[in-house]
Amino acid sequence: MEAATIAATYPVSPFFGSPHSRPHVRGFRYLGLSIPLSRFFSASMRYRDHGRQVATRSSGDRITAQPSSELRRKNTGGIGGSEDEKLRSLRALFSRPGIGSTPTSFPLRTRTSEFIAECFMRRTYLTGFDGSAGTAVVTKDKAALWTDGRYFLQAEKQLGRDWILMRSGNIGVPTTTEWLNEVLPSGCKIGVDPFLFSYDTAEEMKAAVSKNNHELVFIYDCNLVDEIWGESRPKPPFKPIRVHDIKYAGVDVSSKLSTLRSELIEASCTAIVISMLDEVAWLLNLRGSDVPHSPVFYSYLVVSYTSATLFVDANKVTEEVLVHLSKAGVQLRPYEAILSEIESLSDQGAKLLLDPSTVNAAIVDLFNSASNRHLHRSENKVKGNIGRGTHLESTTQKDAPVQVNGHNTLFKISPISLSKALKNEAEIKGMRNAHLRDAAALAEFWAWLEDGVHKNMNLTEAEVAQKLLEFRRKQFGFIGTSFETISGYGANAAIIHYRSNPESCSIVGDKNLFLLDSGGQYVDGTTDITRTVHFGDPTARQKECFTRVLQGHIALDQAIFPERTPGFVLDVLARSSLWKIGLDYRHGTGHGVGAALNVHEGPQSISFRYGNMIALQMGMIVSNEPGYYEDHSFGIRIENLLHVKEEMVPNNFGGIRYLGFERLTFVPIQSKLVDCSLLSFAEIKWYNEYHSEVWEKWKELLKNGSGKILGLSPSHSNKCPHQAIISSVIVCKKKKIHNVFFFFFLFLFIIFYIGKPIFVMVLKKLFFF
């Protein structure tokens, strides 16, 4: 029988200590394997398929496709060692005594955080691919990796020859389960690490593979990737947790818990198990540093009507945090105790509220199993009592019925997810302030970079990213980056989530476009901004593509829409200008952003993926980031963050409110790349007004000789910021030209239509009378 393993991009639960530290669950035996890999990117993992075509540039301006087999990969193995050796070692474990059954496939996926600690980056270790979204599948003779359009080029570069690249989203590409049903003989076992898969993903896989008589089995006591990783695997993080100040949080922990308990009562549930790390951090007004780029910490939280228990490593809890939690009535228990707590809740007849898209399959499986055991004991007791002549009513629990197969659980989206997305006034204020300080750092950075390029300093992409970090570190409240900076020059910018390698990255020059996507984590807010610039002379093609991306950005920024409108409805606004010339981009247009939390958060989004029906609501923060990427040539993206607010409109059709956006990001957009002939009057007006607003915001930072906050020299302090940062960033001139034509034609109009009768009358008097 064949064996296969599947590894995905998400770490699911923090049960990733050494293999010996993993909790053991009674009543289960080794049934399969489960391979988690690298980081996890919420929402993007759902779109996984493979495509054999890659867009490349042919003659003229037209983009054609060529088979990936024609693209030559230079590397032969994954990063950090021979991939062949790793695959051989992994496959050798498939039939190891003690595993129980020979597994046939092995998926993994879990959602506790977008980014994960280095010790949990199993997919990266195994495949060499370090993109934030991907699923790897290993059988006895095949190895394949699925990723979405943001990472096609990156995966092409990083995967070894033993891996098949499956391009999700391309026509004809099978999903992981479709592929497994195709390549595996009927009746195989697919092993899963249940701590790494969300419940709904496991159920979806179980249903899909059963079509070919495959069986999905859970492995509780080991992870095969960890087995081959061995002693070289990095140690788990142990950094301390900190309190998130109430002046930034806006609402205290007790009030948040009270609101959550009201939700439990309304849902007729007795407790909720929270596994999403940002939800735990937000609810308890705590922040951590277990995960790169996200201020979260590995933990679980169980909240009931009367109690709240945080399951976390006690070594991370400081005295300040302990006092903070005690005031809110939150108890502490060891991280590993979560499993015994789940069993205890089942024994008590609790009804759990669980988010099936985030809670790991192990939690649900354990709760259901414990409920079944409890039910069987109750049935036996009832039968015995009936045999002795005892009435059935005296032995049943009328108020807490025990139900089987998960019926004592309510599966619905976490109520914390929406509460966290709707920012309060303190959180909005913090986001505004953080963005202004971030803009100050970027002002200093762009002035430095432009000067460096013009002086031929041969700055590499990695050096540029590091210098930006230095500028951000000067700002008050800066904690770290909100994601790994995407610093891409030329063809590298066409890799949507490009990561520069200091040993092999490009030098930023003046012959092509440079794309910089970066963000910061501050004590009061989270930023995410992208700008694309050219330090030389852009081509007509580049200017047209940039301008059409800008038009999409403007269209979304100006959108006004009725409340209860889901984000996908607005996505077309950002794409329509590109569609007019047959262009598009392979990523969503907007994602939610946390307040001093995850840079990518839900439940809202603006995307072509129309499955997300969550409406955009007042208080939400979303990104506006259309783009265009010409493979092996250049990439363009323009990104600002937006705050959803109510718009004052003259009518309220249907008695509902209408919503729009407040801009949070204030950094110039380079006018050198704008083809003004393509812009409408309204678009030119938006462009000019945006830069006027940028200047007004920056003037406050420049008052009283504080120009050094922006990193501008005294000679720059009195200049327009468009010139101080990038000399070519100025107000578009087309408006003036249009004004000349406007007044000229207005004069002709007046003469012809208004002055004509008078002119005719004068002629008659002169020549006929």
C-alpha positions in Angstrom: 0.0 0.0 0.0 1.3 3.4 -0.9 2.0 6.1 1.8 1.6 9.8 1.5 2.0 12.9 3.5 0.5 16.3 3.2 1.9 19.4 4.7 0.4 22.8 4.7 1.2 26.3 5.5 -0.5 26.7 8.8 0.5 25.8 12.3 -2.5 25.0 14.2 -2.1 24.7 17.8 0.8 25.4 20.0 1.3 21.7 20.6 4.5 21.9 18.8 7.1 21.3 21.4 9.4 18.4 21.1 7.8 15.1 20.0 8.0 13.9 23.5 6.2 16.8 24.9 3.1 16.4 22.8 0.0 15.6 24.9 -1.1 12.0 24.8 -4.8 11.3 24.3 -6.3 8.2 25.8 -8.2 5.9 23.5 -6.2 6.7 20.4 -3.5 4.8 18.6 -1.1 5.8 15.9 -3.0 5.8 12.7 -1.3 8.1 10.3 1.2 10.9 9.8 0.7 14.6 9.7 3.1 17.1 8.3 2.8 20.8 9.0 4.9 23.1 7.1 5.9 26.6 7.3 3.6 29.5 8.0 -0.1 29.8 7.5 -1.9 32.5 5.7 -5.6 32.7 6.5 -8.0 32.5 3.6 -5.5 32.0 0.9 -4.9 28.3 1.6 -8.4 27.4 0.4 -7.5 28.2 -3.2 -5.1 25.4 -4.0 -4.6 23.9 -7.4 -1.9 23.5 -9.9 -1.4 25.0 -13.3 1.1 24.1 -15.9 1.3 27.5 -17.4 3.2 30.6 -16.4 2.6 34.0 -17.9 5.6 35.3 -19.8 6.3 38.1 -22.1 6.5 37.4 -25.8 6.5 39.8 -28.7 5.2 43.3 -28.3 3.1 44.1 -25.3 1.0 40.9 -25.3 1.4 38.4 -22.5 1.3 34.7 -23.5 1.7 31.5 -21.5 4.3 28.8 -21.7 4.5 25.4 -19.9 6.4 25.4 -16.7 8.5 22.5 -18.0 10.1 25.0 -20.3 11.2 27.1 -17.4 14.6 25.9 -16.1 15.2 25.7 -12.4 18.8 26.1 -11.3 18.4 24.6 -7.9 18.1 20.9 -7.3 17.1 20.8 -3.7 15.3 22.7 -1.0 16.9 25.3 1.2 19.1 24.0 3.9 20.1 20.6 2.5 19.3 17.9 -0.1 15.6 17.6 -0.6 16.1 14.0 -1.8 17.6 13.1 1.5 14.7 14.6 3.4 12.1 12.9 1.3 13.8 9.6 1.6 14.0 10.0 5.4 10.4 10.9 5.6 9.2 8.1 3.4 11.2 5.6 5.5 9.0 6.5 8.4 5.7 5.7 6.6 6.0 2.0 7.6 7.8 2.4 10.8 6.6 -0.1 13.5 4.4 1.7 16.0 2.7 4.0 13.5 -0.2 1.5 13.5 -1.5 1.7 9.9 0.4 2.7 6.8 -0.8 6.1 6.0 -1.6 7.1 2.4 -1.8 10.8 2.7 -1.4 13.4 5.2 -2.8 16.9 5.3 -2.2 19.6 7.7 -3.6 23.0 8.3 -4.5 25.0 11.3 -5.3 28.6 12.0 -3.9 30.0 15.2 -1.8 32.8 13.6 -0.8 34.0 10.2 2.8 33.7 11.0 4.4 31.0 13.1 7.6 30.5 15.1 10.6 29.1 13.3 10.4 25.8 15.1 7.0 25.2 13.4 8.1 26.0 9.8 7.9 22.4 8.8 6.9 23.0 5.2 9.8 25.3 4.6 12.2 22.8 6.2 10.9 20.0 4.0 10.4 21.8 0.6 12.6 24.9 0.7 9.6 27.0 -0.2 9.1 29.7 2.4 6.0 31.5 1.1 3.2 32.2 3.6 0.7 30.0 1.8 1.2 26.5 0.6 0.4 22.8 1.0 2.9 20.0 0.4 1.9 16.4 -0.3 4.3 13.4 -0.2 3.6 9.9 -1.3 6.0 7.0 -1.7 6.9 8.1 -5.2 5.6 11.7 -5.6 5.9 15.0 -3.9 3.8 18.1 -4.8 3.2 21.5 -3.5 0.2 23.7 -4.0 0.3 27.5 -3.7 -1.6 30.5 -5.1 -0.8 33.1 -7.7 1.1 35.3 -5.3 3.9 32.7 -5.1 4.1 31.0 -8.5 7.4 32.6 -9.4 8.8 32.2 -5.9 7.9 28.5 -5.8 9.4 28.0 -9.2 12.7 29.3 -7.9 12.7 27.6 -4.5 11.4 24.1 -5.2 13.8 21.3 -6.1 13.4 19.0 -9.1 11.7 16.3 -7.0 8.7 18.6 -6.4 5.7 19.2 -8.7 4.5 22.7 -8.5 0.7 22.9 -8.5 -0.5 26.4 -9.4 -3.7 27.1 -7.5 -6.4 29.0 -9.4 -5.3 27.9 -12.8 -7.9 26.1 -14.9 -7.7 22.3 -14.8 -5.7 22.1 -11.6 -6.9 19.5 -9.1 -7.2 20.2 -5.4 -5.0 18.1 -3.0 -7.7 15.6 -2.3 -8.6 15.3 -6.0 -5.0 14.7 -6.8 -4.7 12.1 -4.0 -7.8 10.3 -5.3 -6.2 10.2 -8.7 -2.7 9.0 -7.8 -3.4 6.7 -4.9 -5.0 3.2 -5.2 -8.4 2.8 -3.6 -8.5 2.1 0.1 -5.5 3.9 1.4 -5.1 5.6 4.8 -4.4 9.3 5.0 -2.7 10.3 8.2 -3.3 13.7 9.8 -1.8 15.5 12.7 -5.1 16.7 14.3 -3.4 19.6 16.1 -2.4 21.1 12.8 -5.7 20.9 10.9 -8.8 22.9 11.6 -12.0 20.9 12.1 -13.7 22.0 8.9 -10.6 21.3 6.9 -10.3 17.8 8.3 -14.1 17.1 7.7 -13.8 18.4 4.2 -10.8 16.2 3.5 -12.5 13.2 5.1 -15.5 13.6 2.8 -13.4 14.2 -0.3 -11.1 11.2 0.1 -13.9 8.8 1.1 -15.1 9.0 -2.6 -12.2 6.7 -3.4 -12.6 4.6 -0.2 -9.6 6.4 1.5 -9.7 6.8 5.2 -8.6 9.9 7.1 -6.9 9.0 10.4 -5.5 11.1 13.2 -2.0 10.7 14.7 -1.7 12.2 18.2 1.7 11.3 19.5 4.2 12.2 16.8 4.9 14.4 13.8 7.0 12.8 11.1 8.6 16.0 10.0 9.7 16.7 13.5 11.2 13.2 13.6 13.5 13.8 10.6 14.2 17.4 11.7 15.7 16.1 14.9 18.1 18.0 17.0 18.6 20.8 14.4 15.0 21.9 14.9 14.9 25.4 16.5 13.7 25.7 20.1 10.2 27.0 20.9 9.9 30.7 21.9 9.8 31.7 25.6 9.6 35.5 25.5 7.5 37.3 28.1 3.9 38.5 27.6 3.1 42.2 28.1 0.0 44.2 29.0 -1.6 46.2 26.2 -2.3 49.6 27.8 -6.0 50.5 28.2 -5.4 53.9 26.4 -4.7 51.9 23.3 -7.1 49.1 23.8 -10.1 51.3 24.6 -12.1 48.7 26.4 -11.1 46.7 29.6 -10.9 42.9 29.8 -13.9 42.6 32.1 -16.2 44.5 29.7 -15.0 42.3 26.8 -15.6 39.1 28.7 -19.0 40.3 29.7 -19.9 41.0 26.1 -18.7 37.5 25.1 -20.7 35.9 27.9 -23.8 37.6 26.6 -23.0 36.0 23.2 -22.8 32.6 24.9 -26.1 33.0 26.6 -27.8 34.1 23.3 -26.3 31.1 21.6 -27.4 28.7 24.4 -23.8 27.6 24.9 -22.0 27.2 28.2 -18.4 27.8 27.1 -16.2 28.8 24.1 -12.8 27.5 23.3 -10.6 30.2 21.6 -7.5 29.1 19.7 -6.8 32.0 17.4 -3.8 33.8 18.9 -4.9 37.3 18.0 -8.4 36.7 19.5 -6.8 35.7 22.8 -4.5 38.7 22.7 -7.3 41.1 21.9 -9.8 39.8 24.4 -7.3 39.9 27.3 -5.5 43.1 26.3 -2.2 41.3 26.1 0.5 41.2 23.6 3.5 38.8 23.1 6.3 38.0 20.8 6.2 34.3 20.1 5.5 34.8 16.4 7.5 36.9 14.0 5.7 40.1 12.9 2.6 39.5 15.0 2.4 40.5 18.7 0.8 37.3 19.9 1.7 34.4 22.1 0.9 30.7 22.0 -2.1 29.9 24.2 -5.7 28.7 24.5 -8.5 30.5 26.3 -11.7 28.9 27.6 -14.5 31.3 28.7 -17.7 30.1 30.4 -20.6 31.9 32.1 -18.6 32.1 35.3 -15.0 31.7 34.6 -12.1 32.4 32.1 -9.0 30.2 32.0 -5.8 31.0 30.0 -3.7 28.0 29.0 -0.2 29.3 28.6 3.4 28.6 29.5 3.8 30.1 33.0 7.4 31.1 32.2 6.0 33.8 29.9 3.7 35.4 32.5 5.2 38.4 34.3 4.0 39.8 37.6 2.4 42.7 35.8 0.5 40.3 33.6 -0.6 38.1 36.5 -2.0 41.2 38.3 -3.7 42.3 35.1 -5.4 38.9 34.6 -6.4 38.6 38.3 -8.3 41.9 38.2 -10.4 40.4 35.3 -10.9 37.1 37.1 -8.8 35.1 34.6 -7.2 32.0 35.9 -4.0 30.5 34.6 -3.3 26.8 33.8 -0.4 25.1 31.9 -0.6 25.1 28.2 -0.7 21.3 28.0 -3.7 21.2 30.4 -6.1 22.2 27.6 -6.9 18.6 26.7 -7.9 17.6 30.3 -10.0 20.8 30.4 -11.9 19.7 27.2 -12.6 16.3 28.8 -13.8 18.0 31.9 -16.2 20.2 30.0 -17.6 17.1 28.3 -18.1 15.3 31.6 -20.0 18.4 32.9 -22.3 18.2 29.9 -21.2 21.5 28.6 -22.3 22.8 25.2 -19.3 24.4 23.4 -19.3 27.2 20.9 -16.6 26.5 18.4 -15.4 28.2 15.2 -14.9 25.2 12.9 -12.5 27.2 10.6 -10.0 27.8 13.5 -10.4 25.2 16.2 -8.1 22.3 15.6 -9.5 18.9 14.9 -8.0 17.4 18.0 -10.1 19.6 20.3 -13.3 18.6 18.6 -12.4 14.9 18.3 -11.5 14.7 21.9 -14.7 16.5 23.0 -16.9 14.2 20.9 -15.1 11.1 22.1 -15.4 12.1 25.7 -19.1 12.9 25.2 -19.7 9.5 23.7 -18.0 7.8 26.6 -20.1 9.9 29.0 -23.3 9.0 27.1 -22.5 5.3 27.2 -21.9 5.4 30.9 -25.2 7.2 31.3 -27.0 4.6 29.2 -25.5 1.8 31.2 -26.5 3.4 34.4 -30.1 3.9 33.2 -30.4 0.3 32.0 -29.1 -0.9 35.4 -31.5 1.2 37.3 -34.4 0.3 35.1 -33.7 -3.4 35.8 -34.0 -2.6 39.5 -37.4 -0.9 39.0 -36.1 2.7 39.0 -38.0 5.3 37.0 -36.1 6.6 34.0 -37.0 10.3 34.8 -35.0 10.1 38.0 -31.7 9.4 36.3 -31.8 11.7 33.3 -30.5 15.3 33.2 -33.3 17.5 31.7 -31.2 20.7 31.5 -28.0 19.2 30.2 -28.6 16.5 27.6 -25.6 14.7 26.3 -25.6 14.4 22.6 -23.3 12.3 20.3 -21.2 13.1 17.3 -20.6 16.7 18.1 -24.3 17.6 18.6 -23.4 19.2 21.9 -21.4 21.8 20.1 -22.5 24.9 18.2 -20.3 25.5 15.1 -20.3 29.2 14.1 -17.8 32.0 13.3 -16.1 33.2 16.4 -18.0 36.2 17.9 -14.6 37.6 18.9 -13.5 37.9 15.2 -16.1 40.5 14.4 -15.8 42.3 17.7 -12.1 42.6 17.1 -12.6 43.9 13.6 -14.9 46.7 14.7 -12.3 49.2 16.1 -13.3 51.5 19.0 -12.3 55.2 19.1 -9.1 54.5 21.0 -8.0 51.9 18.5 -8.8 54.2 15.6 -6.9 57.0 17.2 -3.9 54.8 17.7 -4.0 53.6 14.1 -4.1 57.2 12.9 -1.1 58.2 15.1 0.9 55.1 14.2 0.4 55.8 10.5 1.7 59.4 10.8 4.8 58.3 12.6 5.3 55.5 10.0 4.9 58.1 7.3 7.7 60.1 9.0 10.0 57.1 8.8 9.1 56.6 5.1 9.8 60.2 4.3 13.3 59.9 5.7 13.8 56.6 4.0 12.7 57.7 0.5 14.9 60.8 0.7 17.9 58.5 1.6 17.1 55.9 -1.1 16.7 58.4 -3.9 19.9 60.0 -3.0 21.7 56.7 -2.8 20.5 55.5 -6.1 21.5 58.7 -7.9 25.0 58.5 -6.3 25.4 54.9 -7.5 25.8 53.5 -4.0 24.9 50.0 -5.4 22.3 49.4 -2.6 20.9 45.9 -2.7 17.2 45.0 -2.0 18.1 43.5 1.3 20.1 46.6 2.4 17.3 48.8 1.5 14.9 46.8 3.6 17.3 46.9 6.5 17.7 50.6 6.2 13.9 51.1 6.3 13.9 49.1 9.5 16.5 51.5 11.0 14.3 54.5 10.2 11.2 53.0 11.7 13.1 52.1 14.9 13.6 55.8 15.5 9.9 56.3 15.8 8.0 56.3 19.2 6.4 53.0 20.1 7.9 50.9 17.3 8.1 47.2 18.2 8.9 45.5 14.9 7.8 44.8 11.4 4.2 43.7 10.7 5.5 41.3 8.0 8.7 40.6 6.2 9.5 43.6 3.9 8.9 43.0 0.2 11.8 44.9 -1.5 11.7 44.0 -5.1 13.5 45.6 -8.1 12.7 44.8 -11.7 11.7 41.2 -12.3 11.8 40.5 -8.6 8.9 42.9 -8.1 6.8 40.6 -10.3 7.0 38.0 -7.5 4.0 39.2 -5.5 5.4 38.1 -2.1 9.1 38.3 -3.0 11.7 37.8 -0.3 15.1 39.2 -0.9 18.1 37.0 -0.1 21.1 39.1 1.0 23.4 36.7 -0.8 21.7 36.8 -4.2 19.3 39.7 -4.4 19.4 42.5 -6.9 20.8 46.0 -6.7 18.2 48.8 -6.8 18.9 50.9 -9.8 17.3 53.5 -12.1 16.6 51.3 -15.1 13.4 49.6 -13.8 10.6 49.8 -11.3 11.2 49.3 -7.6 8.3 48.0 -5.4 8.4 48.3 -1.6 5.7 46.7 0.5 6.3 47.1 4.2 4.7 47.7 7.6 5.3 48.3 11.2 4.0 47.1 14.5 3.7 50.0 17.0 2.4 50.1 20.5 -0.7 51.8 19.3 -1.2 50.5 15.8 -0.3 48.4 12.8 0.7 49.7 9.4 0.9 48.3 5.9 1.9 50.3 2.8 3.1 49.7 -0.7 4.7 52.2 -3.1 6.2 51.6 -6.6 8.7 54.1 -7.9 11.1 54.6 -10.8 14.4 56.4 -10.2 15.1 56.9 -13.9 12.8 57.1 -17.0 9.9 54.7 -17.0 8.7 53.2 -20.3 5.3 54.0 -21.8 4.2 50.4 -20.9 5.1 50.9 -17.3 3.4 54.2 -17.1 0.2 52.9 -18.6 0.1 49.9 -16.2 0.9 52.1 -13.2 -1.8 54.6 -14.1 -4.4 51.9 -14.5 -3.5 50.5 -11.1 -3.8 54.0 -9.7 -7.2 54.4 -11.3 -8.3 51.2 -9.6 -6.9 52.5 -6.3 -8.7 55.8 -6.6 -12.0 54.1 -7.6 -12.0 51.9 -4.5 -10.9 54.8 -2.3 -13.8 56.9 -3.4 -16.4 54.2 -3.2 -19.7 54.9 -1.3 -21.9 51.9 -0.7 -24.9 50.9 1.4 -24.4 49.1 4.7 -24.5 45.3 4.6 -22.4 45.3 1.4 -19.8 42.5 1.4 -16.3 43.3 0.3 -16.3 41.2 -2.8 -18.9 43.6 -4.4 -16.3 46.4 -4.4 -13.4 44.3 -5.8 -14.4 45.1 -9.4 -13.8 48.8 -8.9 -10.1 48.2 -8.4 -9.8 45.9 -11.5 -12.0 47.5 -14.1 -9.4 49.8 -15.5 -6.9 46.9 -15.9 -9.6 44.7 -17.4 -10.2 47.3 -20.2 -6.9 46.3 -21.7 -7.0 42.6 -20.7 -4.9 42.8 -17.6 -5.5 41.6 -14.0 -3.7 40.5 -10.8 -3.7 37.2 -8.9 -4.5 38.4 -5.4 -7.3 40.0 -3.4 -7.6 43.8 -3.4 -8.0 44.3 0.4 -7.6 42.5 3.7 -8.6 43.4 7.2 -5.9 44.9 9.5 -5.7 44.6 13.3 -5.1 47.5 15.7 -1.6 46.7 17.1 -2.3 43.1 16.2 -2.1 41.0 13.0 -1.5 42.9 9.8 -3.9 40.5 8.1 -7.2 39.8 10.0 -10.7 38.8 9.2 -13.5 38.3 8.9 -13.8 41.0 6.2 -11.9 41.2 2.9 -12.2 42.8 -0.5 -11.5 40.1 -3.0 -12.7 38.3 -6.2 -13.3 35.3 -4.0 -17.0 35.8 -3.5 -17.5 33.2 -0.8 -16.9 35.7 2.0 -20.3 37.3 2.6 -19.2 39.3 5.6 -20.3 42.9 5.2 -18.0 45.9 5.5 -19.0 47.8 8.7 -18.1 51.0 10.4 -14.9 50.7 12.4 -13.3 48.1 10.2 -9.9 48.7 8.6 -9.1 47.3 5.2 -6.3 47.7 2.7 -6.7 49.1 -0.8 -3.9 47.4 -2.9 -4.6 46.7 -6.5 -1.5 45.8 -8.6 -0.2 44.4 -11.8 2.7 42.0 -12.3 4.5 41.3 -15.6 6.3 38.1 -15.1 10.1 38.3 -15.4 9.8 42.0 -16.1 8.3 44.3 -13.4 5.7 44.6 -10.7 3.4 47.4 -9.5 1.3 47.8 -6.4 -0.2 50.8 -4.6 -1.5 50.3 -1.1 -3.1 52.5 1.5 -5.1 51.5 4.6 -8.7 52.6 4.9 -11.1 53.0 7.8 -14.7 52.3 7.1 -16.9 55.2 8.2 -20.4 56.5 7.6 -20.9 58.9 4.7 -23.3 61.9 4.9 -25.3 61.5 1.7 -28.3 63.6 0.7 -30.6 60.5 0.6 -31.0 57.3 2.5 -32.8 55.0 0.2 -34.4 52.1 2.1 -33.7 53.8 5.4 -30.2 52.5 5.6 -26.9 54.2 6.1 -24.2 54.6 3.4 -20.6 53.9 4.1 -17.3 55.1 2.7 -13.6 55.2 3.6 -11.3 57.4 5.6 -7.6 57.2 4.5 -5.1 56.3 7.1 -1.9 56.3 4.9 -0.3 59.5 3.9 2.7 58.9 1.7 3.2 60.4 -1.8 2.4 58.4 -5.0 5.1 59.1 -7.6 3.7 61.3 -10.4 6.5 60.4 -12.8 4.8 57.1 -13.4 1.4 58.7 -14.0 0.2 59.0 -17.6 -2.1 62.0 -17.1 -3.8 61.5 -20.5 -5.5 58.4 -19.1 -6.9 60.2 -16.0 -10.3 61.9 -15.8 -10.8 65.3 -14.2 -12.1 63.6 -11.1 -9.1 61.3 -10.8 -6.7 64.2 -11.3 -8.6 66.1 -8.6 -8.3 63.1 -6.2 -4.6 62.9 -6.9 -3.9 66.5 -6.2 -6.1 66.6 -3.1 -4.5 63.5 -1.7 -1.1 65.1 -1.9 -2.4 68.3 -0.5 -3.6 66.3 2.5 -0.3 64.5 2.7 1.4 68.0 3.0 -1.1 69.2 5.6 -0.5 66.1 7.8 3.3 66.5 7.5 3.3 70.2 8.3 2.3 69.3 11.8 5.4 67.1 12.1 7.6 69.9 10.7 6.4 72.6 13.1 8.8 74.3 15.5 11.9 72.9 13.9 10.9 69.3 14.2 11.8 68.6 10.6 14.4 66.1 11.9 11.4 63.9 12.9 11.0 63.3 9.2 14.7 62.9 8.7 14.7 65.9 6.4 17.6 68.3 6.5 16.9 72.0 7.2 17.2 72.7 3.4 14.4 70.2 2.8 12.2 71.3 5.6 10.7 74.2 3.7 10.2 72.1 0.5 7.0 70.4 -0.6 7.2 66.8 0.7 6.7 65.5 -2.8 10.1 67.0 -3.7 11.8 66.3 -0.4 11.1 62.5 -0.6 11.2 61.8 -4.3 12.0 64.7 -6.5 9.6 63.6 -9.2 6.6 63.3 -6.9 4.8 66.5 -7.7 1.2 67.6 -8.4 0.1 66.4 -11.8 0.2 69.3 -14.3 -2.6 68.0 -16.6 -5.2 69.9 -14.5 -3.7 73.2 -15.6 -3.7 72.2 -19.2 -7.3 71.0 -19.0 -8.2 74.3 -17.3 -6.9 76.3 -20.3 -8.9 74.2 -22.8 -11.9 74.4 -20.5 -11.9 78.2 -20.4 -11.2 78.4 -24.2 -14.1 76.3 -25.1 -16.3 78.0 -22.5 -15.5 81.3 -24.3 -16.5 79.9 -27.7 -19.7 78.5 -26.2 -20.6 81.9 -24.8 -19.9 83.7 -28.0 -21.7 81.2 -30.2 -24.8 80.4 -28.1 -25.2 83.6 -26.0 -23.5 86.2 -28.1 -25.0 85.0 -31.4 -28.3 87.0 -31.3 -26.5 90.2 -30.3 -23.9 89.6 -33.0 -26.6 89.0 -35.7 -28.5 92.1 -34.6 -25.5 94.3 -34.9 -24.8 92.9 -38.4 -28.3 93.6 -39.5 -28.1 97.2 -38.4 -24.8 97.7 -40.1 -25.6 96.2 -43.5 -29.4 96.1 -44.0 -30.6 99.3 -42.4 
